[in-house]
Amino acid sequence: MKKILIIEDDKSIQNSVSYYLEGEGFNVDVASNLKEGKEKIDKNSYDLLLLDVTFPDGNGFDFYKNMTKVIPTIFLTALDEEKDIVKGFDLGANDYITKPFHARELLSRIKNVLKYTSKEEKITIKNVTIDTIKNKVYNNEKEVELTALEYKILLFMFENKGKLVTRGQILASIWDDNNNFVNDNTLTVYIKRIREKIEKDPNNPRVIKTVRGIGYRIGD
């Protein structure tokens, strides 16, 4: 049974969404503010987070950006301007739904995110291991601190170990299907940061290998 945390200060939405999702077979926790949400995340493991943006005690964007755990996240908010939607995806969210919304659409979006984030428990290449259950990365058994977006990039690469992946495929796995919210130039920067954290010699990488003009090959 997949476990979902809803952080939402509107009680009517909180109650209706949790009731509906429980009826669809999900295990649901709720939090009415960001402080309570953080406490629940610190104490529990979740398969998905439904997160509003506007709260009396802070901003959902900042909360997501500073989360210490990587949890697949859907922003569920009344903020429907393009700049807000772009910001949500830029932060690395898996989806962004604006209020009001239909329950069936929400369920479909949730299932879609879970389908692509339910992975094998551990993936190892060379000296690097990703624990997809705990959302942690280890280099020679020592935990590596990655941002949410760095983790998503590395996870996609590890899921395609031994294969040649193009830059477009990597970007499409992070953002939406049409790559509407991405600056291709930033990918090189993220790859450089990831290599500095997992490669013994970032200038002579053994885990993430560049295939010039195409993309990257992961492992051998």
C-alpha positions in Angstrom: 0.0 0.0 0.0 1.5 3.3 -1.1 1.7 6.0 1.6 0.9 9.6 0.7 1.4 12.8 2.8 -0.9 15.7 2.1 0.3 19.1 3.4 -2.7 21.4 3.0 -4.2 24.0 5.3 -7.7 24.0 3.7 -9.5 21.4 5.8 -12.2 20.8 3.2 -9.6 19.9 0.6 -7.6 18.0 3.1 -10.6 15.9 4.2 -12.0 15.3 0.7 -8.7 14.3 -0.9 -7.6 12.0 1.9 -11.1 10.3 2.0 -11.0 9.8 -1.8 -7.5 8.5 -1.9 -8.1 6.1 1.0 -11.1 4.8 -0.9 -8.7 4.1 -3.8 -6.4 2.0 -1.5 -3.8 4.5 -0.4 -2.5 5.0 3.1 -2.9 8.8 3.7 -1.4 11.1 6.3 -2.3 14.8 6.6 -0.6 17.9 7.9 -2.3 21.4 8.2 0.9 23.4 8.1 4.6 23.2 7.1 5.9 22.6 10.7 3.6 19.6 11.1 4.5 18.4 7.7 8.2 18.5 8.4 7.7 16.6 11.6 5.8 13.8 9.8 8.4 13.6 7.0 11.2 13.4 9.6 9.4 10.5 11.4 8.0 8.5 8.5 8.6 7.3 5.0 6.3 8.4 2.1 5.9 7.3 -1.5 4.4 10.7 -2.5 3.9 14.2 -1.2 0.9 16.4 -2.1 2.1 19.9 -1.2 0.2 23.3 -1.2 2.3 26.4 -1.7 0.7 29.1 0.5 0.7 28.6 4.3 0.5 30.9 7.3 3.9 29.5 8.5 5.8 29.7 5.2 6.0 28.9 1.5 5.7 25.5 0.0 8.3 26.2 -2.6 10.9 27.0 0.0 9.8 24.0 2.1 10.3 21.6 -0.9 13.6 23.2 -1.8 14.9 22.6 1.7 13.6 19.1 2.3 16.3 16.7 3.5 14.5 13.7 2.1 13.8 13.2 -1.6 10.1 12.4 -2.0 8.2 12.4 -5.3 6.1 15.5 -5.0 3.0 17.1 -6.7 2.3 20.7 -6.0 -1.4 21.1 -5.4 -2.1 24.9 -5.3 -4.3 27.8 -6.4 -1.3 29.5 -7.9 -1.9 29.1 -11.6 0.4 31.8 -13.1 3.0 30.6 -15.6 5.8 31.8 -13.4 4.6 29.7 -10.4 4.2 26.6 -12.5 7.6 27.0 -14.0 9.1 27.6 -10.6 7.5 24.3 -9.3 9.1 22.3 -12.1 12.4 24.2 -11.9 12.6 23.1 -8.3 12.3 19.5 -9.4 8.6 18.7 -8.6 7.2 15.7 -10.4 3.9 17.4 -11.3 1.9 20.6 -10.7 -1.9 20.7 -10.3 -3.9 23.9 -10.0 -7.0 24.3 -7.9 -9.9 23.6 -8.5 -9.2 20.1 -9.8 -11.1 16.9 -10.4 -10.5 13.9 -8.2 -10.1 11.5 -11.1 -7.5 13.8 -12.7 -5.6 13.9 -9.4 -5.7 10.1 -9.0 -4.4 9.7 -12.6 -1.5 12.1 -12.0 -0.6 10.4 -8.7 -0.6 7.0 -10.4 1.5 8.3 -13.2 4.1 9.8 -10.8 4.2 6.6 -8.7 4.6 4.5 -11.9 7.8 6.2 -12.8 9.2 6.5 -9.2 8.6 2.9 -8.1 12.0 1.4 -8.8 14.2 -1.5 -7.7 15.4 -1.1 -4.2 19.1 -0.7 -4.8 21.1 0.1 -8.0 24.9 -0.2 -7.9 27.5 1.0 -10.5 31.2 0.8 -9.7 31.5 2.3 -6.2 28.2 4.1 -6.2 24.9 2.7 -4.8 21.4 4.3 -4.9 18.9 3.1 -2.3 15.7 4.0 -4.0 13.6 3.2 -0.9 15.4 5.5 1.4 16.2 7.9 -1.5 19.9 8.0 -0.6 23.2 7.7 -2.5 26.4 6.1 -1.2 29.9 6.4 -2.5 32.1 3.6 -1.1 29.3 3.1 1.5 29.5 6.7 2.6 26.4 8.7 2.1 26.5 11.5 -0.5 24.4 14.6 -0.1 22.6 15.5 -3.4 20.0 18.1 -4.1 16.6 16.8 -5.2 17.3 17.6 -8.9 20.8 16.0 -8.8 19.2 12.9 -7.3 16.6 12.7 -10.1 19.3 13.1 -12.8 21.5 10.4 -11.2 18.6 8.0 -10.6 17.5 8.2 -14.2 21.0 7.5 -15.4 21.4 4.5 -13.0 18.1 3.1 -14.2 19.6 3.1 -17.7 23.0 1.6 -16.7 25.0 0.3 -19.5 23.0 2.3 -22.0 23.7 5.4 -24.0 21.3 8.2 -22.9 20.9 11.5 -24.7 20.7 14.8 -23.1 17.2 15.1 -24.3 16.2 11.9 -22.6 17.7 13.0 -19.3 15.9 16.4 -19.5 12.6 14.7 -20.5 12.8 12.5 -17.4 13.1 15.5 -15.1 10.7 17.9 -16.6 7.4 17.5 -18.5 7.0 15.5 -21.6 7.5 18.4 -24.0 10.6 19.8 -22.2 8.8 23.1 -21.7 10.5 24.0 -18.5 14.2 23.4 -19.0 17.3 25.2 -19.9 19.6 22.7 -21.6 22.7 24.6 -20.7 22.1 23.8 -17.0 22.4 20.1 -17.5 26.2 20.3 -18.0 26.5 22.1 -14.6 24.4 19.5 -12.8 26.5 16.6 -14.3 29.7 18.4 -13.2 28.4 18.7 -9.6 27.2 15.1 -9.5 30.6 13.9 -10.8 32.4 15.9 -8.1 30.4 14.1 -5.5 30.6 10.5 -6.8 33.6 10.1 -9.0 37.1 9.4 -7.6 38.5 11.5 -10.4 35.8 13.8 -11.9 38.1 14.7 -14.8 38.4 11.0 -15.7 34.9 9.6 -14.8 34.2 5.9 -14.5 30.5 6.1 -13.6 29.1 8.8 -15.8 31.0 8.8 -19.1 30.5 11.5 -21.8 29.7 10.4 -25.3 30.7 13.6 -27.2 27.9 15.2 -29.2 25.3 12.7 -28.0 25.0 12.3 -24.2 26.3 9.9 -21.6 26.9 6.2 -21.0 26.4 5.0 -17.5 28.9 2.4 -16.3 30.4 -0.1 -18.7 
